[in-house]
Amino acid sequence: MTVPRHGEPLRLVHHHPGLVRARANVFVDVGEEHPAVASARATAAAAPIRRFSHAPTTGSILIEYAPGTVDPDELLERIAKEVGLSGVVHDASDKAHRAELVDTLLEAFKTINELALEATKGRADFRELVPGALALTSVAALLSGGGGRGFLPRWEVALWFCQTWFVQWHHAEIARKSGETDASSP
């Protein structure tokens, strides 16, 4: 059997000790019997791995191994070579997707914050509403016996987040006011 040749790399998507996930288009929409998948499986099986799986929808392969028994970089290089891929690269698109996700979330929070400002007629936004909700949660948890049971957090945890986030979000105003206070004191 000849190994198929592909110009693309094997993209390392995720790795932590004991688990590595990589993707390549050659693995997309093909079965376990496809030469690329079979070759990747056989190469991985030659190493002391626990599990190999292939997800045809995403074109990913997942390799589980006991940490310290396998050099994942060497294993991926061998798989790429046997499958006929151009090498192994870190998946830059994963970072692009993350940046895209962050932009989307920031835009969503901006929109929600604008709605909060509109609902309060400009008197409060999330910088006041979230710490205020946490302060109320803290009081409710304290009055109900301390929280930490059921759906309420411990009262002191809610109060800590209330204070921390309020100070963080109003840092400039607090610094300006404390500077004014310091300047006016004898």
Secondary structure as UniProt FT lines:
FT   STRAND          10..16
FT   TURN            17..18
FT   STRAND          19..23
FT   HELIX           25..27
FT   TURN            28..29
FT   TURN            32..33
FT   HELIX           35..45
FT   STRAND          49..55
FT   TURN            56..59
FT   STRAND          60..65
FT   TURN            67..69
FT   HELIX           72..83
FT   STRAND          88..90
FT   HELIX           92..119
FT   TURN            120..122
FT   HELIX           126..143
FT   TURN            144..145
FT   TURN            150..151
FT   HELIX           155..169
FT   HELIX           171..184
//
